[in-house]
Amino acid sequence: MAALRYEVTFKGEAGAALRVAFEDCTVTTGHGVTVLGCDLPDRAALHAVINRIESLGLELIGVRLVATDQE
């Protein structure tokens, strides 16, 4: 199955502790937001990332499909 690359954005700039919570994604911060770049196998994995954001009390701003890897 092809991997899907998503950018998931939430409000606030992630510090060291939050970066550890998302170590399976690339973490970029700036201008009051954090963008996670995640390579995910399916929608269930995307929902797991979103649930992790919400369980940490963070405000989800957006989710964007960036690319798919063709096998």
Contacts in CASP RR format, 6 or more apart in sequence:
PFRMAT RR
TARGET T0000
AUTHOR 0000-0000-0000
METHOD contacts of the structure
MODEL  1
MAALRYEVTFKGEAGAALRVAFEDCTVTTGHGVTVLGCDLPDRAALHAVI
NRIESLGLELIGVRLVATDQE
1 41 0 8 1.000
1 42 0 8 1.000
1 71 0 8 1.000
2 68 0 8 1.000
2 69 0 8 1.000
2 70 0 8 1.000
2 71 0 8 1.000
3 39 0 8 1.000
3 40 0 8 1.000
3 41 0 8 1.000
3 68 0 8 1.000
3 69 0 8 1.000
4 39 0 8 1.000
4 40 0 8 1.000
4 41 0 8 1.000
4 42 0 8 1.000
4 46 0 8 1.000
4 65 0 8 1.000
4 67 0 8 1.000
4 68 0 8 1.000
4 69 0 8 1.000
5 37 0 8 1.000
5 38 0 8 1.000
5 39 0 8 1.000
5 40 0 8 1.000
5 65 0 8 1.000
5 66 0 8 1.000
5 67 0 8 1.000
5 68 0 8 1.000
5 69 0 8 1.000
6 36 0 8 1.000
6 37 0 8 1.000
6 38 0 8 1.000
6 40 0 8 1.000
6 46 0 8 1.000
6 49 0 8 1.000
6 63 0 8 1.000
6 64 0 8 1.000
6 65 0 8 1.000
6 66 0 8 1.000
7 35 0 8 1.000
7 36 0 8 1.000
7 37 0 8 1.000
7 38 0 8 1.000
7 63 0 8 1.000
7 64 0 8 1.000
7 66 0 8 1.000
8 25 0 8 1.000
8 35 0 8 1.000
8 36 0 8 1.000
8 37 0 8 1.000
8 38 0 8 1.000
8 46 0 8 1.000
8 49 0 8 1.000
8 50 0 8 1.000
8 53 0 8 1.000
8 60 0 8 1.000
8 62 0 8 1.000
8 63 0 8 1.000
8 64 0 8 1.000
9 33 0 8 1.000
9 34 0 8 1.000
9 35 0 8 1.000
9 36 0 8 1.000
9 60 0 8 1.000
9 61 0 8 1.000
9 62 0 8 1.000
9 63 0 8 1.000
9 64 0 8 1.000
10 33 0 8 1.000
10 34 0 8 1.000
10 36 0 8 1.000
10 53 0 8 1.000
10 58 0 8 1.000
10 59 0 8 1.000
10 60 0 8 1.000
10 61 0 8 1.000
10 62 0 8 1.000
11 32 0 8 1.000
11 33 0 8 1.000
11 58 0 8 1.000
11 59 0 8 1.000
11 61 0 8 1.000
12 29 0 8 1.000
12 32 0 8 1.000
12 33 0 8 1.000
12 34 0 8 1.000
12 58 0 8 1.000
12 59 0 8 1.000
13 29 0 8 1.000
13 30 0 8 1.000
13 32 0 8 1.000
13 33 0 8 1.000
13 34 0 8 1.000
14 22 0 8 1.000
14 27 0 8 1.000
14 29 0 8 1.000
14 34 0 8 1.000
15 29 0 8 1.000
18 27 0 8 1.000
18 34 0 8 1.000
18 56 0 8 1.000
18 58 0 8 1.000
19 27 0 8 1.000
21 52 0 8 1.000
21 56 0 8 1.000
22 36 0 8 1.000
22 49 0 8 1.000
22 52 0 8 1.000
24 38 0 8 1.000
25 36 0 8 1.000
25 37 0 8 1.000
25 38 0 8 1.000
25 49 0 8 1.000
26 36 0 8 1.000
26 37 0 8 1.000
26 38 0 8 1.000
27 34 0 8 1.000
27 35 0 8 1.000
27 36 0 8 1.000
27 37 0 8 1.000
28 34 0 8 1.000
28 35 0 8 1.000
28 37 0 8 1.000
29 35 0 8 1.000
33 61 0 8 1.000
36 49 0 8 1.000
37 66 0 8 1.000
38 45 0 8 1.000
38 46 0 8 1.000
38 49 0 8 1.000
39 69 0 8 1.000
40 46 0 8 1.000
40 49 0 8 1.000
46 63 0 8 1.000
50 60 0 8 1.000
50 63 0 8 1.000
53 60 0 8 1.000
54 60 0 8 1.000
END
